[in-house]
Amino acid sequence: MAGGWARDDAVNEQIEVSTQEAIERMRLRNAQRVAQESARICEECDEPIPEARRQAIPGVRLCVDCQSGRNRAWRPSAGINRRGSKDSQLK
């Protein structure tokens, strides 16, 4: 439920916009990666990248082990909290 001058569905619209923006960022990032030719040698450990991986993932730059390490270390960004608590808005 929105308060003040906002319409009742304003919060849902904000969430939808945030979600669409995140989806577009990921699509752009993937399009840039696919446009590149797959590497034959891993950029981190200099080990060969198998042909099957290069065909399965166009534009791949890392071997499975190095990519797995990055995936474990990756933390999603917090983004913008458009539904901040009342306390956070008073500060």
Secondary structure as UniProt FT lines:
FT   TURN            4..5
FT   TURN            8..9
FT   HELIX           10..35
FT   TURN            43..45
FT   HELIX           51..56
FT   TURN            58..59
FT   HELIX           64..73
FT   TURN            82..83
FT   HELIX           86..90
//
